[in-house]
Amino acid sequence: MPRTLSTSDMVTPGSLSPLPSEPADDKQAGQPLLDGAPSSAPLDTLIQQLVPTADYYPEKAYIFTFLLSSRLFIEPRELLARVCHLCIEQQQLDKPVLDKARVRKFGPKLLQLLAEWTETFPRDFQEESAIRHLEDVASRITPCDEHGLSPGDTARLAPDSRTKGSARNVQSKKARRHAETAPHQAPPPGFCQQQMALRKPCFSDKTNNLEAYVKWFNRLCYLVATEICMSLGSSTASVIRIQGCSRKAWGGRTPAASSSASEATQEPELNPLQGRKPAKKKQRVQVIEFFTDVARECFNIGNFNSLMAIISGMNMSPVSRLKKTWAKVKTAKFFILEHQMDPTGNFCNYRTALRGAAHRSLTAHSSQEKVVIPFFSLLIKDIYFLNEGCASRLPNGHINFEKFLELAKRVGEFVRWKQVACPFEQNPSITSYLHTAPVFSEDGLYLASYESESPENQTEKERWKSLRSSTLGKT
């Protein structure tokens, strides 16, 4: 039976095989091919190219591209029904007597297509009707399958969430045992960025997946600004500030893996006037330099999303106005990182660095070199404008497949990065801190900033008085 390709294999763009169907008339044949792929074609023609035969199997780039884009024109369950119908019709699987030699050649290719489909887009198979289609077509080729495949084996095509959940439970128990026995030590900046690289949003349905990335970016941004503006007595960052951040202090050791970082937490909000004194200028300088080192480690490892969040937090007005503090900061490293994420020229510097990280990932000699976490908001923006800037259908009604090849290239690259196994182990203390440490609201940040360094002009003084009055009124 042919090897089932991984998703990372499937999304690599490449030349596409010619259409397997017999030559059609000019109205159905679509546009001329570009580098082996149709620049445009009717939906029926594209569906036909997806269907394997005894002597044909679609290229992996085509499978991913079409399955990704087809949902804009046809429901996945309907597409699956049409694919199964075409298979039964072309291979005459509904006949009383089957051509066993032909079906033996065709069966493994169909099962490989279905396996790749379920692996790449598992949500397409959540409905019972989809499972029935799988079982129906499998039952028709089973009598001719030399490996003795049974219809019940189609269950393996669907993602097994129970197995994944069991693995997470085991990992969580190990993490809790470690948390109880590990000594309390201050981690280096590099270890903090590792925990950020490990952090994965809690995925659910549709746009919630995007919102999870946005919430994580915003939380990290406000967390950095909060730690700079105010000393939080019991937080991990405060321990880091007091005990130091050198790798020597950590001894080069990393703790065992912790529980899943995707568990949702309620983010408490701080009140700057409730029994917390502003950090001294020396402490603020240490925190700024610490997060600068964390940002540099994020850049080195290829975690551009957390890098941008840290830079954004340090550039927030309540932080940037702390002129006395910044005068004491060694800003050379910060300015270099800020330059890398400069939005000038449509983020030209960042895009250059991202291409370098992507190339390093492809040619990596170690697991750490494979990590690439792009600036997610810009990635979504690029995909959005690519989609909105090109028509999905041409005036003749054909699907603009050239557009979807480019979209699949962008999405496929992200899928490949997402599948890289993160080489860093989680630390329960830092994971808990990143998820649960209280953060200031925007007004809270301004008030903490004014408490740290007094207002310099009349506008700031009036805002300070207003914020104090409203905050004290709430308490």
C-alpha positions, 0 to 999 in steps of 0.5 A, spaced: 500 500 500 502 506 498 505 510 503 501 515 507 504 522 506 505 527 512 501 534 512 508 537 511 510 533 505 503 534 502 503 542 502 510 542 499 508 546 492 510 542 486 509 540 479 502 537 478 500 531 474 495 532 468 488 531 468 486 523 469 480 524 465 479 523 458 480 529 454 474 534 454 471 539 449 473 546 449 468 549 454 470 544 459 477 543 458 479 550 462 485 554 461 492 552 458 496 549 464 501 553 467 507 549 470 503 543 470 497 546 474 491 549 471 491 557 472 483 556 472 478 551 470 471 549 472 469 546 479 467 539 476 474 539 472 478 540 478 474 535 482 476 530 477 483 531 477 482 529 485 480 523 484 485 517 483 485 511 478 488 505 478 494 508 474 493 515 477 494 519 483 494 526 484 500 530 486 501 532 493 501 539 492 494 539 488 491 535 494 492 540 499 491 546 494 484 544 492 482 541 499 484 548 502 480 552 497 474 548 495 470 549 501 469 556 498 465 553 493 462 546 495 461 543 502 466 538 504 461 533 505 458 534 498 465 534 495 467 527 499 460 524 496 462 526 489 469 524 490 466 517 492 461 517 487 466 518 481 470 513 484 464 508 484 462 510 477 469 510 474 471 503 477 465 500 476 464 498 484 457 497 483 457 491 479 456 484 481 463 482 479 469 486 480 475 487 476 479 484 482 486 486 479 484 493 477 481 494 484 487 492 488 491 497 484 486 502 485 484 501 492 490 503 496 490 509 492 483 511 494 485 510 501 491 514 501 487 520 499 482 519 504 488 518 509 491 524 507 485 528 507 483 526 514 490 528 517 490 535 513 483 537 514 480 532 520 474 537 521 471 535 514 469 528 517 466 530 524 459 528 521 456 521 521 454 522 513 462 523 512 463 516 516 458 513 512 461 515 505 468 512 508 465 506 510 461 505 503 467 506 499 471 501 503 466 496 503 466 496 496 474 495 495 475 490 501 473 484 497 479 485 492 484 487 498 489 482 498 491 485 505 484 484 508 482 491 510 475 491 513 470 496 513 471 498 520 478 500 519 476 506 516 475 509 523 483 509 523 482 515 518 479 519 523 483 523 529 483 520 535 482 525 540 481 520 546 489 518 545 491 525 544 488 527 551 490 521 554 498 523 552 496 530 555 494 527 562 500 523 563 505 529 561 501 533 566 502 528 571 509 528 570 509 536 570 506 536 577 511 531 580 516 535 577 513 542 580 513 539 587 520 537 587 524 542 583 528 547 587 526 554 586 531 558 581 531 564 577 531 562 569 535 565 564 532 570 559 533 564 554 529 559 558 523 564 558 523 565 551 522 557 550 516 557 555 513 562 550 515 558 544 512 552 547 505 556 549 500 554 544 493 557 544 487 553 546 483 551 539 476 551 538 472 553 532 473 557 526 475 564 528 476 562 535 483 559 533 485 566 530 482 570 537 487 565 541 493 568 537 491 575 538 489 574 546 496 571 547 499 577 543 496 582 547 497 578 554 504 578 553 504 585 550 501 588 557 504 583 561 511 586 559 508 593 560 505 591 567 512 588 569 516 594 567 511 599 570 510 596 577 513 591 582 509 585 583 511 582 589 510 575 588 510 574 581 516 570 577 519 576 574 520 579 581 524 573 583 528 574 576 529 581 578 531 580 585 535 573 584 538 575 577 538 572 570 544 569 568 545 562 565 550 560 570 545 561 576 540 556 572 546 551 571 544 549 564 538 545 567 531 545 564 525 542 568 521 536 565 515 538 561 509 541 564 502 541 563 499 543 557 500 551 556 493 551 552 489 551 558 484 557 558 485 562 564 482 568 567 486 574 567 485 578 573 486 585 572 491 589 577 489 596 581 495 600 581 493 603 588 491 597 592 497 596 596 503 595 591 509 600 591 512 602 584 518 599 583 524 603 584 528 606 578 534 601 578 528 595 578 525 598 572 532 598 568 533 591 570 526 589 568 527 592 561 534 589 560 531 582 562 525 583 557 530 585 552 534 579 553 528 575 552 526 578 546 533 577 543 533 570 545 526 570 541 529 572 535 535 567 535 530 561 536 525 564 530 519 566 535 517 572 531 510 573 534 513 573 542 518 578 539 513 583 536 509 582 543 515 584 547 517 590 543 510 592 542 509 592 550 516 596 551 514 601 546 507 602 549 506 610 551 506 608 559 513 605 558 516 609 553 514 616 557 519 613 563 525 617 561 529 617 567 528 610 567 530 609 559 536 614 561 539 608 565 538 602 560 543 600 555 539 600 549 543 598 544 540 591 544 533 594 544 534 598 538 537 593 534 531 588 535 526 594 534 530 595 527 528 588 526 521 589 527 520 596 524 514 596 520 517 601 514 517 598 507 511 593 509 516 590 515 522 589 510 527 587 515 522 582 519 520 579 512 528 578 511 529 575 517 523 570 517 526 568 510 532 566 513 529 563 519 525 559 514 531 557 510 534 555 516 528 550 518 529 547 512 536 545 512 536 544 520 541 540 523 538 540 530 531 541 533 532 548 535 533 550 528 527 548 526 523 553 530 519 558 526 513 562 529 511 568 525 508 574 527 501 572 526 497 578 525 502 580 519 501 573 516 493 573 517 494 580 514 498 578 508 493 572 507 487 576 507 489 581 502 492 576 497 485 573 498 481 579 497 486 582 492 484 577 487 478 574 484 476 567 486 472 566 480 474 569 473 468 572 468 467 565 464 465 562 471 472 558 472 475 558 478 482 562 479 486 556 481 493 560 480 490 564 486 489 558 490 496 555 489 499 562 492 494 561 498 496 554 499 503 556 499 502 561 504 498 556 509 502 550 507 508 553 510 505 555 516 502 548 517 509 546 516 512 550 521 506 548 526 508 541 526 515 542 528 516 539 535 518 544 540 525 542 543 524 546 549 521 543 556 516 547 560 517 549 567 510 549 571 512 556 574 514 560 568 508 557 564 503 559 570 506 566 571 505 567 563 498 565 563 495 567 570 500 573 572 495 579 573 496 585 568 494 592 568 489 595 563 491 601 559 488 606 564 492 602 570 498 602 566 498 610 565 497 610 573 502 606 575 507 610 570 505 616 573 506 613 580 513 611 578 515 617 574 511 624 576 507 627 570 511 632 566 506 637 563 499 639 565 496 634 560 499 628 564 497 632 571 490 632 569 490 625 567 493 623 573 488 626 577 483 623 573 485 616 574 487 617 581 480 619 582 476 614 578 481 608 581 480 610 588 472 611 587 472 604 585 476 601 591 
